[in-house]
Amino acid sequence: AGTNRFTTVVARSDGSTRAISVHACGMTYGGQPASLAFILDGADADSMRRDQQFASLIVEQSPIVLFQALAREGFPREFISNNVTRFGYTAEEAKAGLFRFPDYVHPDDRPGIVAKLRDLLENDEDLFEGDYRLITRDGSVRWVHDRTVAIRDESGAVRAYQGS
């Protein structure tokens, strides 16, 4: 059910060889099982890897923390940028579910934020946006602007939420 990735060497029509990167996954197309594959020229894969490293560096040095959480009970985090350490937590702690989202929202802001999130879920909306205070691990308070969007699968069901 995941993506298979591998690198291999292929022969070109002129007799030379070239490294390629293959990313493939199973899917359904027209109600039938199918495969989706992306084949990247090795040079393109190297360029893409450099671009991803550059983008990661920009995020890590910015004030924006990125995340993706699954749309199921507890909203487990699939991803959170490492710069979440600015709030005193590690990405590993967040992904391990050692604290829930409402746990670090300021107590005075928590009822309003929880109500907005409940409305989002009950009304099948795709966007949550709001300003509120977070309590960092050391107990200090930081204002944040949260923008979270729903990610839907091909059937329209919400699969995850991602945001900053």
Backbone as CSV, one residue per row, in Angstrom:
resi,resn,N_x,N_y,N_z,CA_x,CA_y,CA_z,C_x,C_y,C_z
1,ALA,0.816,-1.186,0.000,0.000,0.000,0.000,0.859,1.248,0.000
2,GLY,2.170,1.103,0.253,3.052,2.256,0.240,3.673,2.440,-1.128
3,THR,4.569,3.381,-1.185,5.286,3.649,-2.424,6.567,2.843,-2.439
4,ASN,6.824,2.167,-3.550,8.081,1.450,-3.740,9.031,2.373,-4.470
5,ARG,10.257,2.466,-3.955,11.262,3.313,-4.587,12.530,2.504,-4.792
6,PHE,13.118,2.660,-5.964,14.400,2.015,-6.190,15.133,2.757,-7.296
7,THR,16.426,2.563,-7.319,17.269,3.140,-8.362,17.890,1.983,-9.115
8,THR,17.969,2.123,-10.417,18.545,1.082,-11.247,19.310,1.741,-12.389
9,VAL,20.007,0.944,-13.133,20.764,1.434,-14.287,20.110,0.865,-15.533
10,VAL,19.904,1.725,-16.531,19.304,1.280,-17.787,20.261,1.578,-18.932
11,ALA,20.152,0.775,-19.999,20.957,0.994,-21.202,20.196,1.941,-22.118
12,ARG,20.912,2.914,-22.657,20.319,3.861,-23.596,20.539,3.351,-25.018
13,SER,19.827,3.906,-25.971,19.922,3.439,-27.364,21.324,3.617,-27.951
14,ASP,22.103,4.563,-27.411,23.469,4.758,-27.926,24.483,3.833,-27.252
15,GLY,24.003,2.923,-26.389,24.882,1.971,-25.723,25.381,2.441,-24.357
16,SER,25.195,3.718,-24.028,25.611,4.211,-22.707,24.588,3.780,-21.656
17,THR,24.959,3.927,-20.414,24.043,3.592,-19.325,23.699,4.860,-18.556
18,ARG,22.573,4.793,-17.862,22.107,5.956,-17.094,21.373,5.445,-15.867
19,ALA,21.616,6.077,-14.728,20.879,5.736,-13.513,19.497,6.392,-13.567
20,ILE,18.488,5.631,-13.173,17.142,6.190,-13.070,16.586,5.848,-11.695
21,SER,15.660,6.651,-11.238,14.969,6.426,-9.978,13.512,6.142,-10.300
22,VAL,12.974,5.059,-9.743,11.593,4.656,-10.005,10.810,4.748,-8.700
23,HIS,9.665,5.432,-8.757,8.748,5.535,-7.622,7.415,4.971,-8.115
24,ALA,6.940,3.897,-7.498,5.727,3.239,-7.974,4.811,2.898,-6.811
25,CYS,3.505,2.935,-7.084,2.534,2.533,-6.058,1.306,1.948,-6.740
26,GLY,0.588,1.129,-5.994,-0.650,0.556,-6.483,-1.785,1.549,-6.297
27,MET,-2.771,1.471,-7.163,-3.923,2.359,-7.077,-5.095,1.718,-7.802
28,THR,-6.214,2.401,-7.821,-7.383,1.953,-8.568,-7.653,2.979,-9.657
29,TYR,-7.871,2.500,-10.871,-8.177,3.380,-11.991,-9.362,2.787,-12.725
30,GLY,-10.442,3.550,-12.809,-11.643,3.049,-13.476,-12.183,1.805,-12.809
31,GLY,-12.015,1.716,-11.494,-12.499,0.565,-10.746,-11.621,-0.664,-10.826
32,GLN,-10.492,-0.570,-11.517,-9.594,-1.707,-11.690,-8.262,-1.440,-11.007
33,PRO,-7.614,-2.481,-10.494,-6.277,-2.290,-9.912,-5.301,-1.807,-10.980
34,ALA,-4.445,-0.890,-10.595,-3.475,-0.343,-11.536,-2.217,0.041,-10.770
35,SER,-1.187,0.373,-11.514,0.062,0.869,-10.929,0.326,2.254,-11.474
36,LEU,0.878,3.096,-10.621,1.302,4.428,-11.027,2.789,4.496,-10.755
37,ALA,3.566,4.866,-11.772,5.015,4.929,-11.603,5.557,6.217,-12.185
38,PHE,6.517,6.769,-11.489,7.265,7.918,-11.968,8.696,7.452,-12.157
39,ILE,9.229,7.704,-13.314,10.609,7.329,-13.610,11.375,8.623,-13.816
40,LEU,12.383,8.813,-12.982,13.159,10.037,-13.024,14.574,9.742,-13.479
41,ASP,15.041,10.538,-14.378,16.431,10.471,-14.792,17.285,10.693,-13.552
42,GLY,18.370,9.983,-13.422,19.221,10.119,-12.249,19.615,11.552,-11.974
43,ALA,19.907,12.320,-13.018,20.268,13.727,-12.839,19.076,14.502,-12.286
44,ASP,17.867,14.179,-12.783,16.667,14.835,-12.272,16.435,14.470,-10.810
45,ALA,16.674,13.214,-10.467,16.495,12.771,-9.081,17.469,13.501,-8.166
46,ASP,18.722,13.655,-8.613,19.706,14.388,-7.810,19.285,15.840,-7.649
47,SER,18.795,16.439,-8.708,18.342,17.829,-8.659,17.147,17.959,-7.716
48,MET,16.213,17.011,-7.804,15.047,17.043,-6.931,15.465,16.875,-5.474
49,ARG,16.412,16.006,-5.208,16.902,15.788,-3.846,17.542,17.075,-3.304
50,ARG,18.334,17.748,-4.148,18.934,19.033,-3.730,17.855,20.074,-3.452
51,ASP,16.822,20.115,-4.317,15.717,21.062,-4.110,14.988,20.766,-2.803
52,GLN,14.767,19.479,-2.500,14.105,19.104,-1.247,14.954,19.487,-0.043
53,GLN,16.258,19.292,-0.140,17.137,19.672,0.961,17.122,21.178,1.163
54,PHE,17.127,21.937,0.077,17.079,23.389,0.158,15.765,23.844,0.780
55,ALA,14.641,23.272,0.333,13.332,23.632,0.892,13.276,23.286,2.380
56,SER,13.828,22.143,2.771,13.849,21.759,4.186,14.652,22.750,5.005
57,LEU,15.767,23.195,4.472,16.594,24.176,5.170,15.831,25.480,5.375
58,ILE,15.109,25.916,4.344,14.309,27.140,4.460,13.263,26.986,5.552
59,VAL,12.539,25.869,5.563,11.508,25.640,6.581,12.131,25.617,7.967
60,GLU,13.228,24.885,8.120,13.846,24.744,9.443,14.320,26.085,10.000
61,GLN,14.660,27.024,9.140,15.136,28.324,9.593,14.028,29.367,9.654
62,SER,12.815,28.990,9.308,11.686,29.917,9.308,10.887,29.774,10.606
63,PRO,9.988,30.715,10.855,9.135,30.594,12.038,7.943,29.663,11.821
64,ILE,7.841,29.069,10.647,6.682,28.240,10.308,6.967,26.772,10.598
65,VAL,6.098,26.148,11.378,6.179,24.717,11.654,5.141,24.044,10.757
66,LEU,5.563,23.085,9.960,4.675,22.356,9.060,4.290,21.016,9.675
67,PHE,3.061,20.562,9.385,2.636,19.267,9.919,1.630,18.611,8.991
68,GLN,1.495,17.302,9.151,0.415,16.541,8.533,-0.052,15.523,9.558
69,ALA,-1.363,15.497,9.792,-1.964,14.577,10.759,-3.026,13.742,10.057
70,LEU,-3.098,12.475,10.400,-4.102,11.586,9.816,-5.483,11.948,10.342
71,ALA,-6.492,11.768,9.516,-7.876,12.088,9.881,-8.522,10.878,10.548
72,ARG,-8.025,10.548,11.724,-8.635,9.480,12.520,-8.453,9.833,13.995
73,GLU,-9.041,9.062,14.854,-9.036,9.382,16.278,-7.638,9.724,16.786
74,GLY,-7.556,10.827,17.487,-6.285,11.268,18.030,-5.446,12.070,17.054
75,PHE,-5.831,12.082,15.776,-5.115,12.809,14.719,-3.608,12.595,14.796
76,PRO,-3.170,11.323,14.679,-1.725,11.054,14.753,-0.977,11.794,13.654
77,ARG,0.168,12.309,14.013,0.967,13.088,13.077,1.841,12.173,12.236
78,GLU,1.715,12.317,10.918,2.587,11.599,9.983,3.887,12.366,9.809
79,PHE,3.778,13.681,9.888,4.943,14.530,9.662,4.817,15.786,10.514
80,ILE,5.929,16.245,11.026,6.013,17.566,11.632,7.447,18.027,11.423
81,SER,7.599,19.284,11.018,8.942,19.782,10.734,9.765,19.851,12.021
82,ASN,11.052,19.621,11.873,11.947,19.564,13.036,12.010,20.867,13.807
83,ASN,11.629,21.971,13.182,11.694,23.241,13.902,10.579,23.397,14.935
84,VAL,9.807,22.340,15.166,8.845,22.343,16.275,9.597,22.467,17.608
85,THR,10.902,22.267,17.546,11.723,22.422,18.757,11.641,23.837,19.310
86,ARG,11.241,24.815,18.508,11.082,26.183,19.014,10.015,26.258,20.106
87,PHE,9.162,25.242,20.175,8.146,25.177,21.225,8.552,24.223,22.351
88,GLY,9.766,23.687,22.256,10.280,22.816,23.306,9.972,21.342,23.105
89,TYR,9.395,20.976,21.985,9.041,19.584,21.702,9.884,19.089,20.532
90,THR,10.065,17.805,20.435,10.763,17.250,19.285,9.747,16.683,18.299
91,ALA,10.165,16.573,17.048,9.299,15.975,16.031,8.966,14.528,16.408
92,GLU,9.924,13.831,16.988,9.693,12.435,17.381,8.603,12.344,18.449
93,GLU,8.610,13.262,19.420,7.567,13.268,20.458,6.195,13.529,19.842
94,ALA,6.149,14.471,18.912,4.877,14.795,18.264,4.359,13.604,17.468
95,LYS,5.238,12.955,16.708,4.819,11.805,15.903,4.453,10.609,16.769
96,ALA,5.067,10.505,17.946,4.777,9.387,18.851,3.478,9.602,19.622
97,GLY,2.860,10.769,19.452,1.590,11.036,20.131,1.732,11.305,21.615
98,LEU,2.880,11.810,22.044,3.091,12.056,23.477,2.309,13.253,23.992
99,PHE,1.760,14.064,23.105,0.862,15.143,23.509,-0.152,15.364,22.398
100,ARG,-1.354,15.718,22.796,-2.429,15.960,21.833,-2.523,17.458,21.557
101,PHE,-3.030,17.815,20.407,-3.125,19.216,20.026,-3.742,20.087,21.121
102,PRO,-4.924,19.773,21.646,-5.501,20.685,22.645,-4.647,20.825,23.907
103,ASP,-3.782,19.851,24.180,-2.983,19.887,25.401,-2.054,21.089,25.469
104,TYR,-1.611,21.592,24.333,-0.677,22.710,24.376,-1.298,24.030,23.922
105,VAL,-2.618,24.064,23.710,-3.317,25.329,23.460,-3.588,25.969,24.814
106,HIS,-3.376,27.267,24.899,-3.604,28.005,26.147,-5.011,27.698,26.660
107,PRO,-5.182,27.458,27.962,-6.503,27.098,28.516,-7.608,28.103,28.188
108,ASP,-7.280,29.389,28.107,-8.303,30.387,27.782,-8.736,30.316,26.320
109,ASP,-7.870,29.812,25.444,-8.182,29.712,24.014,-8.748,28.347,23.637
110,ARG,-8.522,27.359,24.469,-8.869,25.973,24.142,-10.340,25.762,23.786
111,PRO,-11.308,26.271,24.572,-12.716,26.004,24.215,-13.092,26.517,22.825
112,GLY,-12.627,27.710,22.460,-12.946,28.265,21.144,-12.297,27.484,20.021
113,ILE,-11.056,27.078,20.222,-10.341,26.322,19.183,-10.960,24.942,19.014
114,VAL,-11.272,24.283,20.117,-11.897,22.955,20.041,-13.257,23.054,19.350
115,ALA,-14.025,24.109,19.639,-15.331,24.291,18.991,-15.167,24.511,17.485
116,LYS,-14.160,25.327,17.090,-13.907,25.553,15.654,-13.525,24.251,14.956
117,LEU,-12.693,23.452,15.602,-12.290,22.173,15.012,-13.469,21.212,14.918
118,ARG,-14.314,21.202,15.939,-15.503,20.342,15.913,-16.398,20.745,14.738
119,ASP,-16.584,22.069,14.538,-17.383,22.554,13.407,-16.778,22.110,12.080
120,LEU,-15.462,22.200,11.971,-14.774,21.774,10.759,-15.116,20.324,10.438
121,LEU,-15.021,19.466,11.448,-15.285,18.038,11.246,-16.758,17.769,10.959
122,GLU,-17.643,18.368,11.749,-19.079,18.104,11.596,-19.647,18.648,10.291
123,ASN,-19.087,19.753,9.808,-19.599,20.371,8.588,-18.803,19.970,7.347
124,ASP,-17.863,19.031,7.515,-17.058,18.514,6.408,-16.383,19.646,5.631
125,GLU,-15.824,20.588,6.378,-15.145,21.728,5.762,-13.678,21.391,5.525
126,ASP,-13.052,22.170,4.655,-11.673,21.894,4.267,-10.644,22.837,4.868
127,LEU,-11.066,23.919,5.532,-10.110,24.907,6.014,-10.395,25.313,7.451
128,PHE,-9.346,25.283,8.265,-9.372,25.844,9.610,-8.297,26.917,9.636
129,GLU,-8.657,28.090,10.136,-7.675,29.154,10.260,-7.984,29.930,11.529
130,GLY,-6.954,30.189,12.325,-7.185,30.934,13.549,-5.901,31.328,14.253
131,ASP,-6.032,32.313,15.120,-4.940,32.780,15.972,-5.232,32.331,17.397
132,TYR,-4.232,31.814,18.066,-4.385,31.395,19.446,-3.008,31.300,20.092
133,ARG,-3.016,31.063,21.377,-1.760,30.961,22.114,-1.421,29.504,22.378
134,LEU,-0.142,29.195,22.239,0.387,27.878,22.581,1.194,27.993,23.865
135,ILE,1.153,26.941,24.642,2.003,26.836,25.820,3.196,25.971,25.430
136,THR,4.396,26.529,25.534,5.591,25.774,25.191,5.944,24.841,26.336
137,ARG,6.875,23.955,26.091,7.276,22.986,27.111,7.751,23.678,28.395
138,ASP,8.417,24.836,28.269,8.918,25.524,29.467,7.849,26.412,30.112
139,GLY,6.621,26.384,29.573,5.520,27.133,30.173,5.323,28.528,29.613
140,SER,6.189,28.955,28.707,5.994,30.284,28.123,4.852,30.236,27.101
141,VAL,4.361,31.411,26.762,3.208,31.521,25.872,3.652,32.148,24.552
142,ARG,3.203,31.556,23.448,3.510,32.087,22.115,2.217,32.167,21.309
143,TRP,2.002,33.300,20.662,0.879,33.434,19.738,1.242,32.756,18.425
144,VAL,0.290,32.049,17.831,0.489,31.412,16.536,-0.702,31.709,15.629
145,HIS,-0.437,31.657,14.341,-1.499,31.701,13.344,-1.510,30.318,12.700
146,ASP,-2.614,29.614,12.818,-2.745,28.244,12.329,-3.590,28.260,11.061
147,ARG,-3.079,27.614,10.027,-3.842,27.428,8.790,-3.733,25.958,8.436
148,THR,-4.849,25.251,8.558,-4.898,23.810,8.342,-5.929,23.510,7.256
149,VAL,-5.554,22.638,6.316,-6.470,22.247,5.241,-6.655,20.735,5.238
150,ALA,-7.828,20.320,4.811,-8.135,18.893,4.684,-7.545,18.367,3.377
151,ILE,-7.000,17.169,3.432,-6.496,16.475,2.253,-7.441,15.304,1.994
152,ARG,-8.044,15.300,0.837,-9.047,14.275,0.514,-8.494,13.241,-0.452
153,ASP,-9.005,12.015,-0.339,-8.609,10.970,-1.279,-9.485,11.058,-2.530
154,GLU,-9.289,10.130,-3.449,-10.010,10.181,-4.721,-11.516,10.037,-4.567
155,SER,-11.985,9.467,-3.448,-13.427,9.337,-3.226,-14.009,10.564,-2.530
156,GLY,-13.156,11.510,-2.144,-13.631,12.715,-1.479,-13.574,12.662,0.038
157,ALA,-13.179,11.506,0.585,-13.078,11.379,2.041,-11.810,12.075,2.530
158,VAL,-11.913,12.719,3.686,-10.750,13.377,4.263,-9.791,12.298,4.757
159,ARG,-8.564,12.320,4.261,-7.527,11.366,4.642,-6.619,11.935,5.702
160,ALA,-6.340,13.253,5.612,-5.393,13.878,6.518,-5.658,15.375,6.576
161,TYR,-4.981,16.000,7.503,-4.982,17.450,7.611,-3.531,17.897,7.602
162,GLN,-3.265,18.938,6.826,-1.900,19.461,6.838,-1.961,20.968,6.955
163,GLY,-0.908,21.499,7.532,-0.924,22.938,7.703,0.342,23.481,8.283
164,SER,0.226,24.713,8.706,1.356,25.426,9.284,0.859,26.263,10.450
